[in-house]
Amino acid sequence: MHPFDPGYAQAPYADLVGDYPGPEIYPAKDFRVEWGPIFHRGRLDGTARVLVIGQDPAAHEAITRRILVGTAGRRFQGFLNKLGIDSSYVLINTFLYSVYGQRAGTAHATDPDIARYRHAWLDALVTHNQIEAVIALGGLADSAFHTWRKAPTSAAYDGAYEHILHPTYPDSAAASGSDAATAMKQLTTNWNNALTALNITITPDTERSVSPYGDSLTPADLGTIPEADLPPGLPAWMRSDEPWAARQGSTPAEKRATITVQIPEDQRPF
């Protein structure tokens, strides 16, 4: 049997995905609206106890139609695993569409029109689940959470909150000239502190002793994206360790319009 995500047929999510904002709210100069909105990953059946706010979808997410399935997703899946949270989670992003350009995300961090739709998702998730903790991945997600907390409808939530460094923080820091090893240690230290705080708050799916991170992430620290989190029929290699989707093009416009998908060599049947 192959478990799969049944999608958005039930209320209130059917209404939410049926009335999503487009370029009139998300300007095309700042967001890759042409790839469509990508809404969530995880449980929408009322069993979620952990609500996660990410940033925006990347190339892998554009293909799978679920968020946080690439490098960032696998790193954070390992974080959830350490807490014993194997399935009772739901993840949404700060932005429905992939951010285009480094400044775009920050420029729209407090955009009230973008926030209005995001708040509807957050309201629905805390109303229809027993959420014990919200985890924000990175600064934009932290802004999204605190913007929501200013809205009267967020009063229904009285659980814990943790803001942690984004899973790809070491990569972006190194690309900006910081020492890669130092940035990675900052991430693991930050995540260890969050594990300690959340471990006494969250009811685990599986009881296990929290194993702290070392100075860097190892292959053992990475989680596997569950098949049940994705639409039916997606091949197993889309949840593999190797990158299989990348934006490519000789010009910015061509790169924006092109995602190349390639089956990893060790996943090919020939």
RABEL-V848317 format. One record per residue. N is the residue number from 1. RES is the residue in one letter. SS is DSSP state (H for helix, E for strand, L for the rest). NEAR is the number of other C-alpha atoms within 8 Angstrom. Layout:
[[N;RES;SS;NEAR] [N;RES;SS;NEAR]]
//
This chain:
[[1;M;L;2] [2;H;L;6] [3;P;L;7] [4;F;L;10] [5;D;L;10] [6;P;L;7] [7;G;L;5] [8;Y;L;8] [9;A;L;7] [10;Q;L;6] [11;A;L;7] [12;P;L;7] [13;Y;H;10] [14;A;H;10] [15;D;H;8] [16;L;H;10] [17;V;H;9] [18;G;H;6] [19;D;L;6] [20;Y;L;8] [21;P;L;9] [22;G;L;7] [23;P;L;8] [24;E;L;6] [25;I;L;8] [26;Y;L;12] [27;P;L;9] [28;A;L;9] [29;K;L;6] [30;D;L;11] [31;F;E;12] [32;R;L;13] [33;V;H;13] [34;E;H;5] [35;W;H;7] [36;G;L;8] [37;P;L;8] [38;I;L;12] [39;F;L;11] [40;H;E;10] [41;R;E;12] [42;G;E;12] [43;R;L;12] [44;L;L;8] [45;D;L;5] [46;G;L;8] [47;T;L;10] [48;A;L;16] [49;R;L;14] [50;V;E;13] [51;L;E;14] [52;V;E;12] [53;I;E;14] [54;G;E;14] [55;Q;L;11] [56;D;L;12] [57;P;L;16] [58;A;L;8] [59;A;H;10] [60;H;H;12] [61;E;H;14] [62;A;H;12] [63;I;H;6] [64;T;H;11] [65;R;L;10] [66;R;L;13] [67;I;L;15] [68;L;L;12] [69;V;L;13] [70;G;L;11] [71;T;H;10] [72;A;H;11] [73;G;H;12] [74;R;H;14] [75;R;H;12] [76;F;H;11] [77;Q;H;12] [78;G;H;12] [79;F;H;13] [80;L;H;10] [81;N;H;10] [82;K;H;12] [83;L;L;13] [84;G;L;11] [85;I;L;12] [86;D;L;9] [87;S;L;8] [88;S;L;12] [89;Y;E;14] [90;V;E;14] [91;L;E;12] [92;I;E;12] [93;N;E;14] [94;T;L;12] [95;F;L;11] [96;L;L;10] [97;Y;L;14] [98;S;L;11] [99;V;E;13] [100;Y;L;9] [101;G;L;7] [102;Q;H;7] [103;R;H;6] [104;A;H;11] [105;G;H;11] [106;T;H;8] [107;A;H;7] [108;H;L;8] [109;A;L;9] [110;T;L;9] [111;D;L;7] [112;P;H;6] [113;D;H;7] [114;I;H;12] [115;A;H;12] [116;R;H;8] [117;Y;H;10] [118;R;H;10] [119;H;H;9] [120;A;H;9] [121;W;H;9] [122;L;H;10] [123;D;H;10] [124;A;H;10] [125;L;H;11] [126;V;H;11] [127;T;H;8] [128;H;L;7] [129;N;L;10] [130;Q;L;10] [131;I;L;13] [132;E;L;11] [133;A;E;14] [134;V;E;13] [135;I;E;12] [136;A;E;15] [137;L;E;16] [138;G;L;12] [139;G;H;10] [140;L;H;12] [141;A;H;14] [142;D;H;11] [143;S;H;10] [144;A;H;12] [145;F;H;10] [146;H;H;8] [147;T;H;10] [148;W;H;11] [149;R;H;9] [150;K;L;7] [151;A;L;8] [152;P;H;6] [153;T;H;6] [154;S;H;11] [155;A;H;8] [156;A;H;7] [157;Y;L;7] [158;D;L;5] [159;G;L;8] [160;A;E;9] [161;Y;E;8] [162;E;E;10] [163;H;E;10] [164;I;E;11] [165;L;L;11] [166;H;L;10] [167;P;L;12] [168;T;L;8] [169;Y;H;11] [170;P;H;12] [171;D;H;8] [172;S;H;8] [173;A;H;12] [174;A;H;11] [175;A;H;7] [176;S;L;6] [177;G;L;6] [178;S;L;9] [179;D;L;8] [180;A;H;10] [181;A;H;8] [182;T;H;8] [183;A;H;13] [184;M;H;13] [185;K;H;11] [186;Q;H;8] [187;L;H;12] [188;T;H;13] [189;T;H;10] [190;N;H;10] [191;W;H;12] [192;N;H;10] [193;N;H;8] [194;A;H;10] [195;L;H;13] [196;T;H;8] [197;A;H;8] [198;L;H;12] [199;N;H;9] [200;I;L;6] [201;T;L;9] [202;I;L;11] [203;T;L;6] [204;P;L;8] [205;D;L;9] [206;T;L;7] [207;E;L;6] [208;R;L;7] [209;S;L;5] [210;V;L;8] [211;S;L;5] [212;P;L;6] [213;Y;L;11] [214;G;L;7] [215;D;L;8] [216;S;L;9] [217;L;L;11] [218;T;L;6] [219;P;H;5] [220;A;H;6] [221;D;H;10] [222;L;L;13] [223;G;L;12] [224;T;L;9] [225;I;L;10] [226;P;L;7] [227;E;H;10] [228;A;H;9] [229;D;H;12] [230;L;L;13] [231;P;L;12] [232;P;L;9] [233;G;L;4] [234;L;L;8] [235;P;L;6] [236;A;H;7] [237;W;H;8] [238;M;H;8] [239;R;H;12] [240;S;L;8] [241;D;L;4] [242;E;L;5] [243;P;L;9] [244;W;L;11] [245;A;E;10] [246;A;E;10] [247;R;E;10] [248;Q;L;10] [249;G;L;10] [250;S;L;6] [251;T;L;6] [252;P;H;7] [253;A;H;7] [254;E;H;10] [255;K;H;12] [256;R;H;11] [257;A;H;6] [258;T;L;9] [259;I;E;11] [260;T;E;9] [261;V;E;7] [262;Q;L;6] [263;I;L;8] [264;P;L;10] [265;E;H;5] [266;D;H;4] [267;Q;H;7] [268;R;L;7] [269;P;L;3] [270;F;L;2]]
//
